[in-house]
Amino acid sequence: MGNRSDWLLTAIKSAFAAGKAILDVYESTEMEVEKKADDSPLTLADRHAHEIIMKGIGNF
């Protein structure tokens, strides 16, 4: 595990990349919405953001 500064920088970069991915989906025509088990929505933007964040922080 890296030091706190490395972890924080990785988390910030992942958050910005996830935000961009969300905006990219919202600006496109790819608006998919599924329902989770609790009946809450899960969008394509949510899935993209999750993948980016998990990939970014997965090294820690």
N, C-alpha and C positions, 0 to 999 in steps of 0.2 A: 504494500500500500504506500502511495506517495505521501508527501507532506500535505498539510492542510491547504497551502497555497495552490499546489498542483490540483488537488481535488476541487477546490473552489473554482479555479479557472476552467477546469473541465466541465463542471456543472453549469457554469455561466455560458460557456460556448454551446453546450448541448441545449440549454434553454432557448438561446437565440436561434439555433438551427431548427429546433422544434417549432418555434413561433413562425419562422419563415415557411416551414412546410405547411403549417395550418393556413397561413395566408394564401399560399399557392393553391391549396385545395379550394378555399373560399372564392378565389378569383377565377377558378375553372368551372367547368360544367360537371365535374365529378362528385356531386353531392350524394354519397351513399349514406344511409342511416339504417343501422340495425338496432335491435332491442336486446339488451343484456337480460340475464335471468331475473333481475329485479325490476324489469320493465323500463329502465332508464335508457336513454339513447347512447349509441356508440357510433360515431361518425368516422368516415375515412380520414378526416383530419386528426381525430383522436388517435387512430391506429398509427398513422405516420409519425405523429409526435412521440408516441410511446416507444416506437421502434428506435427513433433517433436518440431519445434520452437513455434508453436501456443500453444501446450500443456505446454511447459516450461514457456512461458511468460504469459500464460493465467491467472495466479494467480495475476498478477499485474494490 
